[in-house]
Amino acid sequence: MKTLYSALATLAVVGLLALPAGADESGHHMEGMPGMNADMGNRHMEGASDMHGDMEKYRSDMHQGKGKLNSIDLEKGKVSISHGPIKSVGWPAMTMSFKVKDKAQLSKLHPGQQVEFEMMKGEGGQYMITHIKPAR
């Protein structure tokens, strides 16, 4: 019985290897189908590698801080924060003004509140807060 299964498995493998290049298991050629090609199975892995590199770059460009929210300018979408040291950019504790990417995040905050924030370097080399919320 074991020999019969081995023989059938060998025949199945030989049959698949005998398919013409570019054909799927049913013998249909895929080259004529829009967007399909013989090496398509390898392409998604290349894109995944590129995406991983982009995510690493994104993480290295993102910096986190904590501090006291001194003031909020809703019209301009700016805040003043007295923050602790931010080691990832080499900053000591200081008070700074930042533009906030999404002004809607400011609606639930108030001056005097402790906040946690994420920031990244924006256009013109200025740091912009991408996320801000009350500290836990």
Buried (B, 14 or more C-beta within 10 A) or exposed (E): EEEEEEEEEEEEEEEEEEBEEBBEEEEEBEEEEEEEEEEEEEEEEEEEEEEEEEEEEEEEEBBEBBBBBBEBBEEEBBBBBEBBEBEEEEBEEEEBEBBBBEBEBBEEBEEEBEBBBBBBEBEEEEBBBBBBEEEE
